Amino acid sequence: MELLLRSPLDMHLHLRQDEMLDVVAPLSAQHFAGAVIMPNLIPPINSLERLLCYTTEVKRAAGDHRFDPYMTLFFRDYTHEELVAAKPFIIGIKLYPAGATTNSESGVSQIMAMEHVYEMMQELDIPLLVHGETHGFVMDREHEFCDVYRNLATRFPRLRITMEHITTEAAVSLLDEFENLRATVTPHHLLLTLDDVVGGLMNPHVFCKPVAKRPEDRAALLAAALLTHPRLMMGSDSAPHPVDRKESSGCAAGIFTAPIILPLLVELFDKHNALEKLQAFVSDNARRLYGVEPPTTTVHLVKEQMTIPMSYGSVVPMWAGRTISWRVAEVS
């Protein structure tokens, strides 16, 4: 049994910087025709100069693979002139609530105080990408943030807003309330619940933010993906950390899936007899919603067992050592 996927896209990807960038960028570029690259570096990518330098670094690290990095700026109080200058080089601007996740300390503390920036982005048709969590109880943070999404979507009806890495049934329901909302969902949130993280001994390599939620939340996400909701896209949120930052008392948040995303998803969709739906989820919806035309590539997957490596350099992937039923045979 085999499956061909045309120009798959990862619409939410962390490539980090320096040595880590060199390790992980080729692992995404070998399977994906393009990816939306997150800007929460140290320091953050919050100027056109920084953006252009990082774009060059990403392309160098990706090597000879046919791979388009879709770049994002870190949200701040931009001027109109800055937004006009940046627009040709970005796919959107990423908003992080201050302190919500890795390297977000310089994020936004008062989200609705930035209405003038949202107004300019709406005028210029620059998408807003949002890490949607409050600072409440960890299992309720995304649910609480839904009111912020409603407020933004209502007050700025022409602003294209992406709810990044949604994890709850409540967030899925928002897709049917507002035409200007779309969302990414990760493979790991389609597969995991909080029980997989801390139900027994804590597994640091499946700890992320937003945390995996309840079985009913996972079921709602999976149903939307299997039915290929027209405003839902695959965004892996693959977020590498060195093993010493994961297997430590201050465990870093982030799950590394980049090299195994497509086999994991094909196995999952195959299990639910929905292989014909996967192309839209991993490429077609994103191309339509963002108006991108990635390089033409074909990923050939076969139903043959593969064992997930124990590590890639200094990074341990999700489910290291586990055997799964599909593998990538060729990319052309």
N, C-alpha and C positions, 0 to 999 in steps of 0.2 A: 504494500500500500504506500502511496506517495501523495504529496501535496506541493503545489507551486504557489508561492506568494509573490506578487508583483510590487516592487519598490516599497517594502515595509518601512514605516516611520515610527520613531520613538518620540512622542510629543512632550516628554518631560525627562530630562537626563542630566545627571551630575557627572562632569568629567574632571572636576577638581583642577589642580595646577601642578606645575613642576614635575617631580618624578612620578606622582600618581597619575597625572594626565598622560604621560608616556605609556604607562601600563594599561590604562583602561580605554583610552580613545580607540586604539585599533580593534579592541574586542567589540565595540559597538559598530564601528565603521565596516567591519567585515560582513555583518549581516543586514545592516540598515542603510537605506538610501539617504536618510537624513534624520536629524534629531533636533529638538528644541533644547538649547543648552542653557542651564540655569546660571545665574550671575552671582550667587552668594559665596564669593571667594573672600580672601583676605589680602588686600582690601576689596570691597565689593566692586563689581563692574557698574559704575554709576557715572561714567563720562564717555563721550564718544572716543576720546583718545584711548582710554582703558579698553573699550569695546573692540576697537580695531586691532590693538595689540593682542588681545586674547583670541580674537578670530584667527589671526595669523598663527598663534600657538596651537590652536585646535586643529587647523588644517595641516600643519606640519606633523603633529602627533598622529593624525589619522592616516598618514602615509599615502600610498597610491590607490587606496580604496575609493570607489565612486560614492562619495558621501558629502552631503550638504549640511553644514551646521547652521541651524536657524537660531540667531543670537537674540538674547534678551538683555535689557538694562535692569538694574536694581532700582526699584522705585524710590524717588525722592522728590523734592519740590523743584521740578524742572521749569525752566522758562520756555515760552513759546518758541523762541529761536533755537534752543537746544533740542526740542522735540522735532522741529522741522529738519534740522541738520542730521539727527539720528535716524529718522524714519526709513531712509533707503537701506539701512544696514541692520534693521531689527525686525523680528516677527512680533514683538510685544514688549511690555514692561511688567516685571514681576514684583508684586507687592507682598512683602512679608510683615506681619505684625511683629513688632519689636520683641525679640527673644523667644519667638515661637518655635524655632528649629535651629539647625546647625548654621552658624555664621549669620544670624539674623539680628544681632544686637543693635545694629544701626537701622533697623526697619522702622515701620510707621507705628507711632504710639496712639495717635488720634486719627483713625481712618477717615471719618467724615469731615475732618478739618482740611482735607486735601481736595475738596470739590473743584477748585479752580484747575487742578491738574487733570482730573477726570473730564472736565468740560473740554479742555484742550485736546485730550486724547480722543474724545468723541468726535470733535471737529476734524481732526487729522486722520481719523480711522486707524488709530493705533490700539490694538487689543490690550486689555488689562488681564494679566494672569495673576491669580490670587492663591496664596497659601491660607486657606480658610479655617483658622482656629482662633478661639479666644484664649484667655488664660485661666479658664475655669477648671473644674474637675476633668481629669484627662479624658474620660470616656464621653464627656458631654461637650467638648470644645468645638467640634465641627457642627453639632446640632445647634449650639448657641449661635454660631457664626451665620447660620442660615438667614437670620434677620438682617444681617449686614448685606448679604447677597440680595435679598429682596429690596432693601433700600437702594442699593446701587443700581440694580436692574430697573427699578421704577423711576428713579430720578434721572437716569442717563439711558434712555431706551435705545439709543443708537450706538452705545458703547458695547463692543463685543467683549464679554467677560468670560474667562475660562476659570471654572472652579477646579483647581488642581488636586490631583490624587484624592478624589472623594472616597469616603469610607463608610457612609451611613445611608440607610434607607431614606432618611429625611432629605439628604442632598440629591439623591436620585429623583425624588418627587419634584424638586425645583426645576428640573429640566422641562417638565411639562407645564410649568407655570409661566415661564418667561422665555420668549423667543431669542433674546439676546444673551442667554446663558448657555454655555456648553461646558463639558467636563472631560477631564482625563481620569482614567482609573488604572491602577497598577496590576500586573499579574499577581503580585503577592497578596493584595487585598481581595483578589478573586479566589485565593487558595487558603488563606489563613484566618483564624480568629485569635482573640487574645489568649485562648487556651493553649495555642501552639507556642506562644511566647513564654507564659509563666504558669501554665497549668501543671507542669511538673518542675523539674529543674529549669531555671531560666535559660533560654536559648538566645544568647546575645546576637546571633547572626540573623534572627528574624525579628529583632527589635527595631522599630522605626517610628518616625513621627510623620503623619498622624499614626497612632497605634492601631493595630488590627482590632476590630470591634467584635460585635456579637454575631452568632450564626445567622440571625435574621437580617443583619446588615449585609453580610457576605452574600446571602441568597438574593437580596435585592440588586446588588451590584452585578452578580453573575447573570441574573435574568435580563438586565438591561444590556449587558455585553452580548449574550447569546442571541438576543433579539435584534442586535445591532441598532440600538437607539441612534437616530440620525445625528444627534449632537453629543455622542460619546466617542472618545478616542482612546487608544492605548498610549499611556505615558508611563514608562516603567518606574520613574523615580529611583532608578538604580543609583545608589549613593555609596560609593566605596569609602571604607576607612581601613587603615592598617590594622592587622590583627591585634596589636597591643592596645589599640584604642577601643576595640570591641570586647576583647576578653580581659576586662579590667573592672575595678570597682566603680568607675565613672563611665559606664558603657556608652559609647557614642551611638546616636540614633542614625540608622541607615541600613538598607538591605542591598547587597550587591547581586544583581541578576543579569547584567548586560549580556554575557556570553550564552545564557541559557533561556532567554525570554521566549524565543520562537518555539523551541521544542516544548517548553512548559505549556505555552498557549495551545499548540496543536494537540498535545496530549489532553488538555482540559476540554477543548471544543470537540475533539473526537469522542471523548467519554460521553458527551451530551448530544452526540449525533448532529453537530452543528458546524462541521468543517466548512461548509459553503458560506458561512457567515463571517469567517475569520478575516477575509480580505478587506471587508469594509471596516472592521474594528482596528486593524493594524495599518491601514493606509487610506482607503477611499474616503472615509468620513473626514479625516484630517486634511486631505488634499482639497476637498470641497469647502470645509469651514475656514481654512486659512488661505485658500487660493494659491497653494504652492505646487510647483511641478518639479518633483525630485528627479534625480538621475534614474534612468530606466535600468532596473536590475531585476533578476529573478532568483528567488531563494528556493531551492529544491530540498524538501524534507522527506525523509523516508521513515516508515514505521519499523525501526530497528533500535534495540536497546542501546543506551549510552549511560555511562556512569559519570555523574557530575564530578569534576576534579575537586580535590581537597583545597586547592588554592590557586589563585592566579597572581603570581608574584607574592606580595605581602597581604593580599586581600582574599578572604574566605567568602565564597559565594553561598547563597541560600541553598540549603539541602546538600551541602558538600558530602560526597560519598554515596549519595542515593542514586539508584538506577531508575531512569525514566524510559518511556517506551518509544520516543521519537528522537531523531537527530537531524542536524543539517548535513546534507550530503554534498551540496555544491551551491555556490553563488556565481551567477553569470550575468 
